[in-house]
């Protein structure tokens, strides 16, 4: 459970950073 939750949190964090980078580039 903890590992799955951690992986999910990392995916959300990575997606958020990716979105921010795309917004900054545009």
Helices and strands as residue ranges (DSSP letters): H 2-25
